[in-house]
């Protein structure tokens, strides 16, 4: 059951990230930079979330 939960959470996380990322226009400098920055920040949120979950799970 936990594998299904993890897959659904990661799918929802990726879908939200894709929707937000597509709001930036890649044809402009600002949109391109903001889109790339968003991807790095969104990936960082995932990594930090995994570390926090592991930390709380060990307590």
N, CA, C and O atoms as a Maestro MAE file, in Angstrom:
{
 s_m_m2io_version
 :::
 2.0.0
}

f_m_ct {
 s_m_title
 :::
 protein
 m_atom[236] {
  # First column is atom index #
  i_m_mmod_type
  r_m_x_coord
  r_m_y_coord
  r_m_z_coord
  i_m_residue_number
  s_m_chain_name
  s_m_pdb_residue_name
  s_m_pdb_atom_name
  i_m_atomic_number
  :::
  1 25 0.819 -1.198 0.000 1 A "UNK " " N  " 7
  2 3 0.000 0.000 0.000 1 A "UNK " " CA " 6
  3 2 0.862 1.260 0.000 1 A "UNK " " C  " 6
  4 15 0.476 2.273 -0.584 1 A "UNK " " O  " 8
  5 25 2.010 1.207 0.642 2 A "UNK " " N  " 7
  6 3 2.844 2.404 0.705 2 A "UNK " " CA " 6
  7 2 3.452 2.743 -0.653 2 A "UNK " " C  " 6
  8 15 3.704 3.912 -0.943 2 A "UNK " " O  " 8
  9 25 3.691 1.724 -1.493 3 A "UNK " " N  " 7
  10 3 4.248 1.999 -2.819 3 A "UNK " " CA " 6
  11 2 3.236 2.774 -3.656 3 A "UNK " " C  " 6
  12 15 3.605 3.708 -4.369 3 A "UNK " " O  " 8
  13 25 1.977 2.398 -3.575 4 A "UNK " " N  " 7
  14 3 0.930 3.110 -4.313 4 A "UNK " " CA " 6
  15 2 0.823 4.541 -3.810 4 A "UNK " " C  " 6
  16 15 0.634 5.467 -4.600 4 A "UNK " " O  " 8
  17 25 0.943 4.726 -2.500 5 A "UNK " " N  " 7
  18 3 0.878 6.072 -1.933 5 A "UNK " " CA " 6
  19 2 2.056 6.917 -2.412 5 A "UNK " " C  " 6
  20 15 1.872 8.079 -2.774 5 A "UNK " " O  " 8
  21 25 3.263 6.352 -2.420 6 A "UNK " " N  " 7
  22 3 4.445 7.086 -2.879 6 A "UNK " " CA " 6
  23 2 4.324 7.458 -4.350 6 A "UNK " " C  " 6
  24 15 4.661 8.576 -4.741 6 A "UNK " " O  " 8
  25 25 3.845 6.524 -5.164 7 A "UNK " " N  " 7
  26 3 3.697 6.803 -6.596 7 A "UNK " " CA " 6
  27 2 2.676 7.905 -6.823 7 A "UNK " " C  " 6
  28 15 2.889 8.785 -7.656 7 A "UNK " " O  " 8
  29 25 1.566 7.865 -6.088 8 A "UNK " " N  " 7
  30 3 0.546 8.900 -6.265 8 A "UNK " " CA " 6
  31 2 1.043 10.260 -5.785 8 A "UNK " " C  " 6
  32 15 0.742 11.276 -6.411 8 A "UNK " " O  " 8
  33 25 1.793 10.300 -4.692 9 A "UNK " " N  " 7
  34 3 2.323 11.569 -4.188 9 A "UNK " " CA " 6
  35 2 3.343 12.147 -5.168 9 A "UNK " " C  " 6
  36 15 3.303 13.342 -5.462 9 A "UNK " " O  " 8
  37 25 4.245 11.327 -5.673 10 A "UNK " " N  " 7
  38 3 5.244 11.811 -6.636 10 A "UNK " " CA " 6
  39 2 4.596 12.233 -7.953 10 A "UNK " " C  " 6
  40 15 5.036 13.195 -8.583 10 A "UNK " " O  " 8
  41 25 3.560 11.521 -8.367 11 A "UNK " " N  " 7
  42 3 2.853 11.908 -9.591 11 A "UNK " " CA " 6
  43 2 2.164 13.252 -9.423 11 A "UNK " " C  " 6
  44 15 2.212 14.091 -10.322 11 A "UNK " " O  " 8
  45 25 1.527 13.463 -8.285 12 A "UNK " " N  " 7
  46 3 0.876 14.743 -8.018 12 A "UNK " " CA " 6
  47 2 1.910 15.859 -7.933 12 A "UNK " " C  " 6
  48 15 1.688 16.952 -8.453 12 A "UNK " " O  " 8
  49 25 3.044 15.589 -7.279 13 A "UNK " " N  " 7
  50 3 4.129 16.569 -7.174 13 A "UNK " " CA " 6
  51 2 4.637 16.958 -8.564 13 A "UNK " " C  " 6
  52 15 4.844 18.138 -8.847 13 A "UNK " " O  " 8
  53 25 4.837 15.951 -9.433 14 A "UNK " " N  " 7
  54 3 5.323 16.216 -10.788 14 A "UNK " " CA " 6
  55 2 4.278 16.965 -11.616 14 A "UNK " " C  " 6
  56 15 4.629 17.848 -12.399 14 A "UNK " " O  " 8
  57 25 3.010 16.625 -11.450 15 A "UNK " " N  " 7
  58 3 1.948 17.303 -12.196 15 A "UNK " " CA " 6
  59 2 1.844 18.774 -11.810 15 A "UNK " " C  " 6
  60 15 1.703 19.638 -12.675 15 A "UNK " " O  " 8
  61 25 1.913 19.056 -10.521 16 A "UNK " " N  " 7
  62 3 1.875 20.453 -10.065 16 A "UNK " " CA " 6
  63 2 3.085 21.213 -10.609 16 A "UNK " " C  " 6
  64 15 2.948 22.345 -11.073 16 A "UNK " " O  " 8
  65 25 4.255 20.604 -10.555 17 A "UNK " " N  " 7
  66 3 5.462 21.236 -11.088 17 A "UNK " " CA " 6
  67 2 5.367 21.495 -12.582 17 A "UNK " " C  " 6
  68 15 5.802 22.542 -13.062 17 A "UNK " " O  " 8
  69 25 4.803 20.548 -13.318 18 A "UNK " " N  " 7
  70 3 4.657 20.721 -14.761 18 A "UNK " " CA " 6
  71 2 3.683 21.845 -15.091 18 A "UNK " " C  " 6
  72 15 3.930 22.637 -16.000 18 A "UNK " " O  " 8
  73 25 2.580 21.915 -14.355 19 A "UNK " " N  " 7
  74 3 1.593 22.971 -14.595 19 A "UNK " " CA " 6
  75 2 2.200 24.346 -14.326 19 A "UNK " " C  " 6
  76 15 2.014 25.271 -15.116 19 A "UNK " " O  " 8
  77 25 2.921 24.485 -13.219 20 A "UNK " " N  " 7
  78 3 3.526 25.780 -12.893 20 A "UNK " " CA " 6
  79 2 4.633 26.118 -13.894 20 A "UNK " " C  " 6
  80 15 4.735 27.261 -14.338 20 A "UNK " " O  " 8
  81 25 5.454 25.140 -14.247 21 A "UNK " " N  " 7
  82 3 6.558 25.374 -15.185 21 A "UNK " " CA " 6
  83 2 6.041 25.837 -16.542 21 A "UNK " " C  " 6
  84 15 6.674 26.675 -17.185 21 A "UNK " " O  " 8
  85 25 4.915 25.313 -16.986 22 A "UNK " " N  " 7
  86 3 4.364 25.690 -18.289 22 A "UNK " " CA " 6
  87 2 3.779 27.094 -18.305 22 A "UNK " " C  " 6
  88 15 3.417 27.588 -19.373 22 A "UNK " " O  " 8
  89 25 3.677 27.746 -17.166 23 A "UNK " " N  " 7
  90 3 3.173 29.116 -17.119 23 A "UNK " " CA " 6
  91 2 4.225 30.127 -17.570 23 A "UNK " " C  " 6
  92 15 3.888 31.264 -17.900 23 A "UNK " " O  " 8
  93 25 5.495 29.724 -17.587 24 A "UNK " " N  " 7
  94 3 6.577 30.614 -18.009 24 A "UNK " " CA " 6
  95 2 6.798 30.476 -19.513 24 A "UNK " " C  " 6
  96 15 6.853 29.361 -20.033 24 A "UNK " " O  " 8
  97 25 6.924 31.594 -20.207 25 A "UNK " " N  " 7
  98 3 7.121 31.605 -21.657 25 A "UNK " " CA " 6
  99 2 8.603 31.366 -21.969 25 A "UNK " " C  " 6
  100 15 9.439 32.209 -21.644 25 A "UNK " " O  " 8
  101 25 8.940 30.230 -22.593 26 A "UNK " " N  " 7
  102 3 10.352 29.949 -22.874 26 A "UNK " " CA " 6
  103 2 10.936 30.817 -23.985 26 A "UNK " " C  " 6
  104 15 12.146 30.786 -24.210 26 A "UNK " " O  " 8
  105 25 10.110 31.584 -24.680 27 A "UNK " " N  " 7
  106 3 10.600 32.423 -25.776 27 A "UNK " " CA " 6
  107 2 11.152 33.757 -25.296 27 A "UNK " " C  " 6
  108 15 11.762 34.491 -26.073 27 A "UNK " " O  " 8
  109 25 10.945 34.075 -24.029 28 A "UNK " " N  " 7
  110 3 11.492 35.314 -23.479 28 A "UNK " " CA " 6
  111 2 12.627 34.979 -22.525 28 A "UNK " " C  " 6
  112 15 12.688 33.873 -21.988 28 A "UNK " " O  " 8
  113 25 13.511 35.922 -22.317 29 A "UNK " " N  " 7
  114 3 14.639 35.698 -21.403 29 A "UNK " " CA " 6
  115 2 14.115 35.478 -19.991 29 A "UNK " " C  " 6
  116 15 14.549 34.553 -19.303 29 A "UNK " " O  " 8
  117 25 13.182 36.324 -19.553 30 A "UNK " " N  " 7
  118 3 12.643 36.204 -18.202 30 A "UNK " " CA " 6
  119 2 11.952 34.850 -18.000 30 A "UNK " " C  " 6
  120 15 12.160 34.193 -16.980 30 A "UNK " " O  " 8
  121 25 11.139 34.440 -18.964 31 A "UNK " " N  " 7
  122 3 10.434 33.164 -18.846 31 A "UNK " " CA " 6
  123 2 11.375 31.981 -18.838 31 A "UNK " " C  " 6
  124 15 11.163 31.014 -18.107 31 A "UNK " " O  " 8
  125 25 12.412 32.056 -19.649 32 A "UNK " " N  " 7
  126 3 13.383 30.969 -19.710 32 A "UNK " " CA " 6
  127 2 14.155 30.843 -18.399 32 A "UNK " " C  " 6
  128 15 14.343 29.741 -17.883 32 A "UNK " " O  " 8
  129 25 14.599 31.975 -17.868 33 A "UNK " " N  " 7
  130 3 15.352 31.964 -16.608 33 A "UNK " " CA " 6
  131 2 14.461 31.515 -15.456 33 A "UNK " " C  " 6
  132 15 14.870 30.693 -14.637 33 A "UNK " " O  " 8
  133 25 13.252 32.051 -15.393 34 A "UNK " " N  " 7
  134 3 12.343 31.689 -14.303 34 A "UNK " " CA " 6
  135 2 11.924 30.219 -14.396 34 A "UNK " " C  " 6
  136 15 11.778 29.554 -13.370 34 A "UNK " " O  " 8
  137 25 11.731 29.712 -15.605 35 A "UNK " " N  " 7
  138 3 11.389 28.302 -15.777 35 A "UNK " " CA " 6
  139 2 12.504 27.391 -15.299 35 A "UNK " " C  " 6
  140 15 12.252 26.396 -14.620 35 A "UNK " " O  " 8
  141 25 13.736 27.729 -15.653 36 A "UNK " " N  " 7
  142 3 14.878 26.927 -15.206 36 A "UNK " " CA " 6
  143 2 15.065 27.025 -13.695 36 A "UNK " " C  " 6
  144 15 15.332 26.021 -13.035 36 A "UNK " " O  " 8
  145 25 14.926 28.220 -13.153 37 A "UNK " " N  " 7
  146 3 15.059 28.395 -11.703 37 A "UNK " " CA " 6
  147 2 13.969 27.623 -10.974 37 A "UNK " " C  " 6
  148 15 14.220 27.023 -9.929 37 A "UNK " " O  " 8
  149 25 12.765 27.639 -11.523 38 A "UNK " " N  " 7
  150 3 11.673 26.904 -10.883 38 A "UNK " " CA " 6
  151 2 11.963 25.416 -10.829 38 A "UNK " " C  " 6
  152 15 11.685 24.775 -9.815 38 A "UNK " " O  " 8
  153 25 12.519 24.845 -11.902 39 A "UNK " " N  " 7
  154 3 12.834 23.414 -11.914 39 A "UNK " " CA " 6
  155 2 13.834 23.078 -10.811 39 A "UNK " " C  " 6
  156 15 13.653 22.093 -10.095 39 A "UNK " " O  " 8
  157 25 14.888 23.886 -10.664 40 A "UNK " " N  " 7
  158 3 15.882 23.622 -9.622 40 A "UNK " " CA " 6
  159 2 15.280 23.765 -8.229 40 A "UNK " " C  " 6
  160 15 15.553 22.947 -7.350 40 A "UNK " " O  " 8
  161 25 14.471 24.787 -8.022 41 A "UNK " " N  " 7
  162 3 13.838 24.986 -6.711 41 A "UNK " " CA " 6
  163 2 12.861 23.857 -6.421 41 A "UNK " " C  " 6
  164 15 12.814 23.357 -5.297 41 A "UNK " " O  " 8
  165 25 12.083 23.449 -7.413 42 A "UNK " " N  " 7
  166 3 11.088 22.396 -7.222 42 A "UNK " " CA " 6
  167 2 11.771 21.067 -6.899 42 A "UNK " " C  " 6
  168 15 11.279 20.304 -6.068 42 A "UNK " " O  " 8
  169 25 12.906 20.786 -7.553 43 A "UNK " " N  " 7
  170 3 13.669 19.575 -7.258 43 A "UNK " " CA " 6
  171 2 14.261 19.656 -5.853 43 A "UNK " " C  " 6
  172 15 14.302 18.655 -5.137 43 A "UNK " " O  " 8
  173 25 14.722 20.853 -5.452 44 A "UNK " " N  " 7
  174 3 15.240 21.048 -4.094 44 A "UNK " " CA " 6
  175 2 14.175 20.807 -3.042 44 A "UNK " " C  " 6
  176 15 14.461 20.243 -1.985 44 A "UNK " " O  " 8
  177 25 12.947 21.231 -3.322 45 A "UNK " " N  " 7
  178 3 11.837 20.989 -2.390 45 A "UNK " " CA " 6
  179 2 11.621 19.490 -2.220 45 A "UNK " " C  " 6
  180 15 11.369 19.023 -1.110 45 A "UNK " " O  " 8
  181 25 11.717 18.736 -3.305 46 A "UNK " " N  " 7
  182 3 11.564 17.280 -3.221 46 A "UNK " " CA " 6
  183 2 12.651 16.665 -2.344 46 A "UNK " " C  " 6
  184 15 12.354 15.849 -1.471 46 A "UNK " " O  " 8
  185 25 13.903 17.048 -2.569 47 A "UNK " " N  " 7
  186 3 15.021 16.492 -1.800 47 A "UNK " " CA " 6
  187 2 14.896 16.852 -0.322 47 A "UNK " " C  " 6
  188 15 15.083 15.995 0.541 47 A "UNK " " O  " 8
  189 25 14.582 18.109 -0.024 48 A "UNK " " N  " 7
  190 3 14.421 18.536 1.373 48 A "UNK " " CA " 6
  191 2 13.263 17.790 2.023 48 A "UNK " " C  " 6
  192 15 13.355 17.386 3.182 48 A "UNK " " O  " 8
  193 25 12.180 17.607 1.283 49 A "UNK " " N  " 7
  194 3 11.037 16.862 1.815 49 A "UNK " " CA " 6
  195 2 11.388 15.421 2.141 49 A "UNK " " C  " 6
  196 15 10.935 14.887 3.153 49 A "UNK " " O  " 8
  197 25 12.188 14.789 1.296 50 A "UNK " " N  " 7
  198 3 12.606 13.408 1.561 50 A "UNK " " CA " 6
  199 2 13.476 13.350 2.807 50 A "UNK " " C  " 6
  200 15 13.308 12.452 3.632 50 A "UNK " " O  " 8
  201 25 14.410 14.300 2.961 51 A "UNK " " N  " 7
  202 3 15.261 14.314 4.151 51 A "UNK " " CA " 6
  203 2 14.444 14.552 5.418 51 A "UNK " " C  " 6
  204 15 14.684 13.904 6.438 51 A "UNK " " O  " 8
  205 25 13.493 15.464 5.366 52 A "UNK " " N  " 7
  206 3 12.653 15.737 6.544 52 A "UNK " " CA " 6
  207 2 11.835 14.506 6.900 52 A "UNK " " C  " 6
  208 15 11.686 14.180 8.077 52 A "UNK " " O  " 8
  209 25 11.304 13.820 5.895 53 A "UNK " " N  " 7
  210 3 10.504 12.624 6.167 53 A "UNK " " CA " 6
  211 2 11.366 11.537 6.811 53 A "UNK " " C  " 6
  212 15 10.919 10.866 7.741 53 A "UNK " " O  " 8
  213 25 12.589 11.358 6.329 54 A "UNK " " N  " 7
  214 3 13.478 10.362 6.914 54 A "UNK " " CA " 6
  215 2 13.842 10.728 8.351 54 A "UNK " " C  " 6
  216 15 13.922 9.860 9.219 54 A "UNK " " O  " 8
  217 25 14.060 12.019 8.593 55 A "UNK " " N  " 7
  218 3 14.408 12.483 9.938 55 A "UNK " " CA " 6
  219 2 13.254 12.221 10.906 55 A "UNK " " C  " 6
  220 15 13.473 11.755 12.024 55 A "UNK " " O  " 8
  221 25 12.024 12.521 10.477 56 A "UNK " " N  " 7
  222 3 10.860 12.301 11.334 56 A "UNK " " CA " 6
  223 2 10.564 10.815 11.510 56 A "UNK " " C  " 6
  224 15 10.068 10.398 12.556 56 A "UNK " " O  " 8
  225 25 10.868 10.021 10.494 57 A "UNK " " N  " 7
  226 3 10.618 8.586 10.570 57 A "UNK " " CA " 6
  227 2 11.556 7.912 11.573 57 A "UNK " " C  " 6
  228 15 11.178 6.927 12.206 57 A "UNK " " O  " 8
  229 25 12.779 8.438 11.723 58 A "UNK " " N  " 7
  230 3 13.757 7.855 12.638 58 A "UNK " " CA " 6
  231 2 13.467 8.170 14.097 58 A "UNK " " C  " 6
  232 15 13.971 7.482 14.984 58 A "UNK " " O  " 8
  233 25 12.661 9.200 14.364 59 A "UNK " " N  " 7
  234 3 12.385 9.564 15.761 59 A "UNK " " CA " 6
  235 2 11.403 8.643 16.407 59 A "UNK " " C  " 6
  236 15 11.071 8.820 17.579 59 A "UNK " " O  " 8
  :::
 }
 m_bond[235] {
  # First column is bond index #
  i_m_from
  i_m_to
  i_m_order
  :::
  1 1 2 1
  2 2 3 1
  3 3 4 2
  4 3 5 1
  5 5 6 1
  6 6 7 1
  7 7 8 2
  8 7 9 1
  9 9 10 1
  10 10 11 1
  11 11 12 2
  12 11 13 1
  13 13 14 1
  14 14 15 1
  15 15 16 2
  16 15 17 1
  17 17 18 1
  18 18 19 1
  19 19 20 2
  20 19 21 1
  21 21 22 1
  22 22 23 1
  23 23 24 2
  24 23 25 1
  25 25 26 1
  26 26 27 1
  27 27 28 2
  28 27 29 1
  29 29 30 1
  30 30 31 1
  31 31 32 2
  32 31 33 1
  33 33 34 1
  34 34 35 1
  35 35 36 2
  36 35 37 1
  37 37 38 1
  38 38 39 1
  39 39 40 2
  40 39 41 1
  41 41 42 1
  42 42 43 1
  43 43 44 2
  44 43 45 1
  45 45 46 1
  46 46 47 1
  47 47 48 2
  48 47 49 1
  49 49 50 1
  50 50 51 1
  51 51 52 2
  52 51 53 1
  53 53 54 1
  54 54 55 1
  55 55 56 2
  56 55 57 1
  57 57 58 1
  58 58 59 1
  59 59 60 2
  60 59 61 1
  61 61 62 1
  62 62 63 1
  63 63 64 2
  64 63 65 1
  65 65 66 1
  66 66 67 1
  67 67 68 2
  68 67 69 1
  69 69 70 1
  70 70 71 1
  71 71 72 2
  72 71 73 1
  73 73 74 1
  74 74 75 1
  75 75 76 2
  76 75 77 1
  77 77 78 1
  78 78 79 1
  79 79 80 2
  80 79 81 1
  81 81 82 1
  82 82 83 1
  83 83 84 2
  84 83 85 1
  85 85 86 1
  86 86 87 1
  87 87 88 2
  88 87 89 1
  89 89 90 1
  90 90 91 1
  91 91 92 2
  92 91 93 1
  93 93 94 1
  94 94 95 1
  95 95 96 2
  96 95 97 1
  97 97 98 1
  98 98 99 1
  99 99 100 2
  100 99 101 1
  101 101 102 1
  102 102 103 1
  103 103 104 2
  104 103 105 1
  105 105 106 1
  106 106 107 1
  107 107 108 2
  108 107 109 1
  109 109 110 1
  110 110 111 1
  111 111 112 2
  112 111 113 1
  113 113 114 1
  114 114 115 1
  115 115 116 2
  116 115 117 1
  117 117 118 1
  118 118 119 1
  119 119 120 2
  120 119 121 1
  121 121 122 1
  122 122 123 1
  123 123 124 2
  124 123 125 1
  125 125 126 1
  126 126 127 1
  127 127 128 2
  128 127 129 1
  129 129 130 1
  130 130 131 1
  131 131 132 2
  132 131 133 1
  133 133 134 1
  134 134 135 1
  135 135 136 2
  136 135 137 1
  137 137 138 1
  138 138 139 1
  139 139 140 2
  140 139 141 1
  141 141 142 1
  142 142 143 1
  143 143 144 2
  144 143 145 1
  145 145 146 1
  146 146 147 1
  147 147 148 2
  148 147 149 1
  149 149 150 1
  150 150 151 1
  151 151 152 2
  152 151 153 1
  153 153 154 1
  154 154 155 1
  155 155 156 2
  156 155 157 1
  157 157 158 1
  158 158 159 1
  159 159 160 2
  160 159 161 1
  161 161 162 1
  162 162 163 1
  163 163 164 2
  164 163 165 1
  165 165 166 1
  166 166 167 1
  167 167 168 2
  168 167 169 1
  169 169 170 1
  170 170 171 1
  171 171 172 2
  172 171 173 1
  173 173 174 1
  174 174 175 1
  175 175 176 2
  176 175 177 1
  177 177 178 1
  178 178 179 1
  179 179 180 2
  180 179 181 1
  181 181 182 1
  182 182 183 1
  183 183 184 2
  184 183 185 1
  185 185 186 1
  186 186 187 1
  187 187 188 2
  188 187 189 1
  189 189 190 1
  190 190 191 1
  191 191 192 2
  192 191 193 1
  193 193 194 1
  194 194 195 1
  195 195 196 2
  196 195 197 1
  197 197 198 1
  198 198 199 1
  199 199 200 2
  200 199 201 1
  201 201 202 1
  202 202 203 1
  203 203 204 2
  204 203 205 1
  205 205 206 1
  206 206 207 1
  207 207 208 2
  208 207 209 1
  209 209 210 1
  210 210 211 1
  211 211 212 2
  212 211 213 1
  213 213 214 1
  214 214 215 1
  215 215 216 2
  216 215 217 1
  217 217 218 1
  218 218 219 1
  219 219 220 2
  220 219 221 1
  221 221 222 1
  222 222 223 1
  223 223 224 2
  224 223 225 1
  225 225 226 1
  226 226 227 1
  227 227 228 2
  228 227 229 1
  229 229 230 1
  230 230 231 1
  231 231 232 2
  232 231 233 1
  233 233 234 1
  234 234 235 1
  235 235 236 2
  :::
 }
}
